[in-house]
Amino acid sequence: MTVTFDLETIIAAPIASVFEASLDIDAHLASMEASGEQAIGGVTSGTIGLGETVTWRAKHFGITWKMTSKITELEHPVMFVDEQVRGPFRRFHHRHLFEELDGGITRMIDEISFSAPLGPLGRLVERLVLDAYLPKLILERNEFLRADLESR
């Protein structure tokens, strides 16, 4: 089964700044400090671009995970997609959308779909754990970006 969810974050910053911060590996690492996330392969610092990959290592649920993501679509400054190419999910697809609102405000929308491996056991984990955990994780990242961009 595929799980999907959307999140919306309003950030009082120009669209180009929000877009660039969302592609910044260092900003991502700072936002995920609690999980000890590290960029260990591919683009490990600075801005990631179209066709490039990053391999993340992080600890979630007491287990160390590795996941390699690739930027598969990019239309500056309104959209990019990152997808898992190796890692713990059967499928992980994250579409980032950016919309400029009046007064230098940006609406950032995350459209995420994922499926866990392991058939029926994976579907159980999706419903009992990941369905709540992943939106919370993305919200934490977005709140970090919002606070950082709005403090500049």
C-alpha positions as CSV (number, residue, x, y, z in Angstrom):
1,M,0.0,0.0,0.0
2,T,1.2,3.5,-0.7
3,V,0.8,6.2,2.0
4,T,0.5,9.8,0.9
5,F,0.3,13.0,2.8
6,D,0.7,16.8,2.0
7,L,2.0,19.5,4.3
8,E,1.8,23.2,3.9
9,T,4.2,25.7,5.5
10,I,3.9,29.5,5.1
11,I,7.3,31.3,5.3
12,A,7.8,35.0,5.4
13,A,10.7,35.0,3.0
14,P,11.1,35.3,-0.8
15,I,10.4,32.2,-2.9
16,A,14.0,32.0,-4.2
17,S,15.4,32.0,-0.7
18,V,12.9,29.2,0.5
19,F,13.6,27.2,-2.6
20,E,17.4,27.4,-2.2
21,A,17.2,26.6,1.6
22,S,15.2,23.5,0.8
23,L,18.0,22.2,-1.5
24,D,20.7,23.0,1.0
25,I,22.3,19.9,2.5
26,D,23.7,21.9,5.5
27,A,20.3,23.3,6.3
28,H,18.8,19.8,6.2
29,L,21.5,18.5,8.5
30,A,20.9,21.3,11.0
31,S,17.2,20.6,11.0
32,M,17.7,16.9,11.6
33,E,20.3,17.3,14.3
34,A,18.2,15.3,16.8
35,S,18.4,12.1,14.7
36,G,22.2,12.6,14.3
37,E,21.7,12.7,10.5
38,Q,24.8,12.8,8.4
39,A,25.4,13.2,4.7
40,I,27.9,10.4,3.9
41,G,27.9,10.2,0.1
42,G,27.2,12.1,-3.1
43,V,26.6,15.8,-2.4
44,T,27.4,16.2,1.3
45,S,27.4,20.0,1.7
46,G,26.0,23.0,-0.1
47,T,23.2,22.9,-2.7
48,I,22.2,19.7,-4.4
49,G,21.1,19.9,-8.0
50,L,19.2,18.1,-10.7
51,G,20.5,14.5,-11.2
52,E,22.6,14.6,-8.1
53,T,22.4,12.2,-5.1
54,V,23.0,12.4,-1.4
55,T,23.3,9.4,0.9
56,W,22.0,10.1,4.4
57,R,22.7,8.1,7.6
58,A,20.5,8.7,10.6
59,K,19.2,6.9,13.7
60,H,15.4,6.5,13.9
61,F,13.6,4.1,16.3
62,G,17.1,3.1,17.7
63,I,18.2,1.8,14.3
64,T,20.8,3.3,12.0
65,W,19.4,3.7,8.5
66,K,21.0,4.7,5.2
67,M,19.0,6.2,2.3
68,T,20.2,7.6,-1.0
69,S,18.0,10.2,-2.6
70,K,18.2,11.7,-6.1
71,I,16.9,15.0,-7.3
72,T,14.8,13.7,-10.3
73,E,13.0,17.0,-11.3
74,L,13.9,20.6,-10.7
75,E,12.2,23.8,-11.9
76,H,13.7,26.8,-10.2
77,P,12.2,28.3,-8.0
78,V,8.8,26.5,-8.0
79,M,9.4,22.8,-7.7
80,F,11.7,19.9,-7.2
81,V,11.4,16.2,-6.6
82,D,13.6,13.9,-4.5
83,E,13.2,10.2,-4.7
84,Q,14.8,7.3,-2.8
85,V,17.1,5.3,-5.1
86,R,18.4,3.0,-2.3
87,G,17.2,2.6,1.2
88,P,14.7,1.3,3.7
89,F,11.5,2.1,1.7
90,R,10.0,0.2,-1.2
91,R,9.3,3.6,-2.6
92,F,9.8,7.2,-1.3
93,H,8.8,10.2,-3.5
94,H,8.8,13.8,-2.2
95,R,7.6,16.6,-4.4
96,H,8.4,20.1,-3.1
97,L,6.3,23.0,-4.4
98,F,6.8,26.7,-3.8
99,E,4.3,29.4,-4.5
100,E,4.9,33.2,-4.1
101,L,2.2,35.0,-2.2
102,D,1.8,38.7,-1.7
103,G,4.3,40.6,0.4
104,G,7.3,38.3,0.0
105,I,5.6,35.4,1.6
106,T,6.1,31.8,0.3
107,R,3.8,28.8,0.5
108,M,5.8,25.6,0.6
109,I,3.9,22.4,0.0
110,D,5.4,19.0,0.5
111,E,3.6,16.1,-1.3
112,I,5.0,12.8,0.0
113,S,4.2,9.2,-0.9
114,F,5.9,6.1,0.3
115,S,5.6,2.4,0.7
116,A,7.3,0.2,3.2
117,P,8.9,-3.1,2.2
118,L,7.9,-6.5,3.6
119,G,4.4,-6.9,2.4
120,P,1.7,-7.2,5.1
121,L,4.3,-6.5,7.9
122,G,5.4,-3.3,6.1
123,R,1.7,-2.2,5.7
124,L,1.3,-2.7,9.5
125,V,4.4,-0.6,10.2
126,E,3.1,2.1,7.7
127,R,-0.2,2.4,9.7
128,L,1.1,2.0,13.2
129,V,4.4,4.0,13.0
130,L,5.3,5.7,9.8
131,D,2.0,7.3,9.0
132,A,2.4,9.6,12.1
133,Y,6.2,9.7,12.3
134,L,7.1,10.9,8.8
135,P,4.8,14.0,8.8
136,K,6.1,15.0,12.2
137,L,9.7,14.7,10.9
138,I,8.9,16.8,7.8
139,L,7.1,19.4,10.0
140,E,10.2,19.7,12.2
141,R,12.4,20.3,9.2
142,N,10.0,22.9,7.8
143,E,9.7,24.7,11.1
144,F,13.5,24.9,11.2
145,L,13.6,26.4,7.7
146,R,10.9,28.8,8.5
147,A,12.5,30.0,11.7
148,D,15.9,30.3,10.1
149,L,14.7,32.2,7.0
150,E,12.4,34.5,9.0
151,S,15.2,35.4,11.4
152,R,17.4,36.8,8.6
